[in-house]
Amino acid sequence: MKQRRRMITTVVSILILSIAMLGCASNSNTNKEGAGNLQASPETTEAAGTDMSSYPMKTDKKLTYWAEYITVKPTIGEVPFFQEWQKRTGVPVEFISPPAGQEKEGLNVLLASGDLPDLIEYDWFSFPGGPEKAISDGYILRLNDYIDKYAPNYKKYLQEHPEVDKLVKTDNGSYYTFPFLRGDPLLQVYQGPIVRKDMLDELGLAIPETMDDYYNVLKALKGKGLASPLSITGLSGFSYGAFVGAYGTNRGWYQQDGKVMFGPMQPGYKDFLETMSKWYAEGLIDKNMATIDGKALDANITSGATGVTIGNAGGGIGKWLPVLRESNPNAVLAPAPYPVLNKGETPMFGQKDFVYTTYDNVAISATSKNIELAVRLLDWGYSEEGHMFHNFGQEGLSYEMVDGYPKYTDLLMNNPEQLPPAQAMKLYIRGNSGGPFVQDKRYIEQYLALPEQQEAIKIWANTDVDKYTLGLITPTSEESSEMAKIMNDVNTLIDEMTLKIILGTEKIDAYDKYMEKLKSLKIDRAIEIQQAASDRFNNR
């Protein structure tokens, strides 16, 4: 009897299940995934113990995540931000890190091993051969289909910001990472000229604007006894067009009316070298310019040996001014505009990041067996909740809402363990570093607490750099390899020429011979490659 009843029960169960399945099939057209909804895929509902229909998700799987993230904690897994991130998303994550400062080498070892984690945070834009090469080599996924299926928040953002959509994909239309994006122009500018305004006030001099103004300021500071009136960290101090931009060019690539230009080949670069050579010969530029590093520059600024430099609002003014005021309460570091030749002109160049900065972006490895879970985890960063968490952390701990404004608490701004704000922030938020989310301008409004810092961004942003910036172009794999070989030799030559002429070991007349040698290094071919890549970018 028992056996017969068991058989009848089994048959009835099968009939009920079959009817249910037919019902599901007949309604399949009305249950498609909505464009902006987080819904479980068929695979999700079939997987025991897994529910990806809302956050925090429920899963019995664990993702592996490779990244370099340096804080006061020994490992990423001990950082409170990442611990809370796992709780809010519901996804367990095992973190893997390369040795500090060896991110590129660590990635090469990782890729060579063939044992790839689910998630890899890296500057994939700079991958040899470009992002398409990383995809075709089987290292990372082409994300297009997965974004459509499982990333409604990120997809919505791209649809609402077509200018960003153009930046985050390749010429072939491939999306390859979940990117770090600057959410406001205020976040794109952070570097420019800085002067000791208290010294200028003593000398009766105004903030310099033109190259002649800067020359007169430097001469006066030299007369005041400063050992290094102008001090910068080697040639990198000229990277964004500081001083060289006054002559209508820069030290790298730019475009003018759609035509790609290589800065050091333009006539203005020779004028720039002649001016810098004169300043150096007169003792207006740090005599150790060729070798000065960040620590040496810090010492020059905080000791009062330097009155003019190129630096950051946060890591420059914010770092130096408190130290200066310990010994001189009247010290003032003030931002100055990028120099021009004639008063009233707008600087042609200046530092300004793209909205998409390429670094601290997360790709999904091509070998991942947990693609949907990985995509949904990363997509959370572009949701409203994820946006607030990445930028401000946990309400009541790292920020409080004050009249609708997320105000950082003393845990970050006046850390009880005496951690500087930058270090404290890296424990509880990612707003000051990067990652898969959109950065909020309310971060920078608080991080740059000094009025001098806030003023700096406004002054340094006043340039025409947007008119001349080359887009985030991506040469093909073949072009990239050829370009790398050419530019390795070209950049070595340009750096050699620039230093020798500025330091006076060669006369300005040597410039023309360097230009002849530049031709032999196939610079014209490099320009062709850049022009082709620029044209493709503009046609995206």
KARA-V109585 format. One record per pair of residues at least 24 apart in sequence whose C-alpha atoms are under 6 Angstrom apart, sorted by the first residue. I is the first residue (numbers start at 1). J is the second residue. Records with the same first field share a line. If there is no record, write none. Layout:
I: J + J
This chain:
36: 152
55: 89
56: 88 + 89 + 90
57: 89 + 90
58: 90
62: 92 + 93
63: 93 + 118
64: 93 + 94 + 95 + 117 + 118
65: 95 + 96 + 117 + 119 + 120
66: 95 + 96 + 97 + 120
67: 97 + 121
68: 97
79: 427
80: 427 + 428
81: 427 + 428 + 429
118: 364 + 365 + 368
119: 363 + 364
120: 362 + 363
121: 360 + 361 + 362
122: 360 + 361
123: 358 + 359
125: 358
129: 477 + 480
133: 477
138: 366
139: 365 + 366
140: 364 + 365 + 366
141: 364 + 365 + 366
142: 174 + 175 + 176
143: 175 + 176
144: 175
150: 376
151: 379
153: 382 + 383
154: 379 + 382
177: 361 + 362 + 363
178: 361 + 362 + 436
179: 361 + 436
180: 361 + 434 + 435 + 436 + 437
181: 355 + 356 + 438
182: 355 + 438 + 439
183: 438 + 439 + 440
184: 441
188: 352 + 353
189: 352
190: 312 + 313
191: 311 + 312
192: 310 + 311 + 460
193: 309 + 310 + 335 + 336
194: 308 + 309 + 310 + 334 + 335 + 336
195: 307 + 308 + 333 + 334
196: 307 + 332 + 333
197: 332 + 333 + 334
198: 331 + 332
209: 339
210: 339 + 340 + 341 + 342 + 343
211: 339 + 340 + 341
218: 284
226: 305
227: 305
228: 285 + 286 + 305 + 306
229: 284 + 306 + 307
230: 285 + 306 + 308 + 309
231: 286 + 309
232: 309
233: 292 + 293
234: 289 + 290 + 292
240: 350 + 351
241: 349 + 350
242: 338
243: 339
244: 272
245: 349
246: 339 + 340 + 341
254: 468 + 469 + 470
255: 468 + 470
256: 468
260: 531
276: 502
277: 502
313: 453
334: 452
335: 456
337: 459 + 460
346: 463
347: 463
348: 463 + 464 + 465
349: 463 + 465
350: 465
360: 434 + 435
361: 435 + 436
381: 436 + 437
382: 437
390: 429 + 430
391: 429 + 430 + 431
392: 429
393: 428 + 429
473: 533 + 534 + 537
475: 533
483: 526
